Amino acid sequence: MVEASYNKTKSLIMDHKKKFSKIKEVKKQWTELEDPGDIFSMAYDKDGRYLAVGLSDGGIKVLNTTTGKSITRVYNDFNFYPEEDDEEGAPLRNKINSLRWRSKTSIKGQEAPMSHVVVCSTSDSEIQYWDPFKKKNLFRFKVEQTIDAKSKAASSDRDNNALNSIDFNNDNKLVAAGTDSNIRIYDEGTECKDLLMTMHSNGHKMHGHSNRIFCCKFDPANDNIVYSGGWDDIILINDLREGGPVNKILGPHICGESIDIQGNLLLVGSQRYKNALQ
C-alpha cells in the first residue's frame, strides 16, 4: 500500500515536471509602470481582469490585464515620513508588502457594497482595506507585533513592524505574518477584525519560526491549514485546530510570497542559484 502511494505521488510529480518544462516564454510583458518605486507585491483579482501592484513608495496601482494599462492608483499616506527621504529624494512612505483582492468582505459590520476590495499589508504593520476605483480607504488596523530581544528578526525599529504577507481562507479568516516571526489569525468577518489566535508551539513539540516570515498561505482545499516560510529555511505546516505547527519541510529559503498549493503538491520559490522552483 505504501509502495502504491509512493508510485502514485512520483507519477504525479513527473506529470507536473513535464508541464513546467513547456513554460519557455513570457506571454505578456508590461513596462508601462513609470513609478520610481520598486514592485513589492502583486495580486490578480478572481476573474483575472485586474492586477494590483504594491510599490515601495506606498502606492497601489491597478492594471487592466488585457491592455496592460494603469487604470487607477492610490497612495498609502497614513504613515508617511516627510522629514525622511528615500534614495530618489522623495518623502519616505511605508511599503506595500502584500496584496489580496476580496470580492466580498465585511467593513464595520456591514458587507461592502463594492465588488472589489484590495487588502494590503504595510511595512509598518498595518492592514488596510481599499476601494481602488474610488480611491477610498475603507478600514485599517494595526497589528501589534512583538520582537524577542534575542531573535535574529530584529534589525531596526521601523523594520521590526514589517508585515510581509497576508492571506484569506474561504471561512473569513485572515492570516498575517512578518518580521516578528509570529503567525496571527483574525476573524475577517467582525467589525474590528478580532484576533483569534497567535500560532505557538504545541503538543507536537514543534517550535515556530525563528526568523522573519515572508510568506503565509492558506491551503485552498483545507481552511485549517496554513503554510509559512521565511529566512529560517523551514516551511511550517500550521493547523488552526492545533493552534500551531504540526509538520515541517526543511530547506527552502523564502524571501517573498513564493508558496503555492495545488492538490497535494506544494510549489516553492527558494533563494538559490539553481533550481529555485522546488
Secondary structure, 3 states (H helix, E strand, C coil): CHHHHHHHHHHHHHHHHHHHHCCCCCCCCCCCCCCCCCEEEEEECCCCCEEEEEECCCEEEEEECCCCCEEEEEECCCCEEEEEECCCCCEEECCEEEEEEECCCEECCEECCCCCEEEEEECCCEEEEEECCCCEEEEEEECCCCCCCCCCCCCCCCHHHCEEEEEECCCCEEEEEECCCCEEEEECCCCCCCEEEECCCCCCCCCCCCCCEEEEEEECCEEEEEEEEECCCEEEEEECCCCEEEEEEECCCCCCCCEEEECCEEEEECCCCCCCEC
